[in-house]
Amino acid sequence: MAKIELQGLVKAYGNARAVHGIDLTIEDGEFVVFVGPSGCGKSTTLRMIAGLEDISEGRLLIGGQVVNQREPKQRNIAMVFQNYAIYPHMTVGQNIGFGLYTSKLPKAEKEARIADTARILGLEKLLERRPAALSGGQRQRVAIGRAMVRDPVAFLFDEPLSNLDAQLRSQMRMEIKSLHRRLGTTIVYVTHDQIEAMTMADKIVVMRDGHILQVGTPTDLYEKPVDVFTARFIGSPSMNLMPATISGGKLSLDGATVSGVAMPSHEGKVLVGVRPHDLVVGQGGDGISASGTVEAVEPLGSETLVHIAVGGSTVIATAPGRVVPAVGSTVSVQAQPGSLYLFDATTEKALARA
């Protein structure tokens, strides 16, 4: 295992900066996920850790040693790519053991490592097959096995599940998380999928435009987003945001009534955030209550997502699975005190929960 430290890390292409002096510590054995939209700098950061991109400014430490000038193979880390990068003309066993062929290990030890890795990944019966005869999930396990067999101090994953269908992605998420528990090796994982981040990470790093916006546990980011971007990016469906005004300690929200909600010491325009699962169809009481016209419904079995026009905004609320309001009908929705998020409308920074 290894501690990885990013100290003022910068990546510049000429005068354009892709990563803007980020600082981050990844502890021994942590599973850290970088998440953000395309072009936010997360893959560039991963490639700098791997040694596949030069570092323009700052320092990168792995296991307490500065590695800025070390070649990728000298860093004792392994990377798993989005496109698997396994050799079609080799068997599963040959692919897994590829990184060992130039090592000075005895042949028996190489074979033992390949066999042990295949056993851990459930590939022991597939060692003589070639990649063309494997499923997408099996190919990804072969790619992971080739990284594992080298016994690296850290694994780097660059959107490894994006080529898989939804069912396989869910299965592989759990397999990678289980593998991390067994091995205890530091993992740095990049994805644009916030569900992957939420279900797999010990710690999530949210990036935007080459900057780190927030670092924390999945619960921290879900419950205490520091800004509008993080609030909307973490959580599915995305948080509802509605323009409102605070004046004299009272919240005014177009198309809604507000009662029993404590306001922060702020005056002026705000954005009120409420997660779809906290905005419930057909309830009443303190908090925010509103009525609006149903624009669309998404029955999901256990619940129904209801898209509703409220004032000048369209919000998503939830209803019990067997309750499917008709499109065009009028329904009431309510969010209880404590479930509201307030953001400054200008800076988009978080103010408080209400």
Protein Blocks (a to p, Z undefined) as FASTA:
>chain_A
ZZdddehiacdehjbcfbghiaddddehiacdddddehilmmmmmmmmnopaccfbdcdd
eehiacklpcfklnopacddfklopafkbcfklmmmmmmmmpcbdfklmmmmmmmmmmmn
opmmmmmpcfklpcfklmmmmmmmmmmmnopabdcdehkllmpcfklmmmmmmmmmmmmm
mnopacddddfbfklmmmmpmbdcddeehiafbgcdfklmmmmccbfklmmmnocddddd
dddddeehiacdehiacehiacdddedjddddddfklmcghiacehjddddddfbdcdeh
jaccddddehjbccdddddfklccdehiacdddddehiaccddfklopafbdZZ
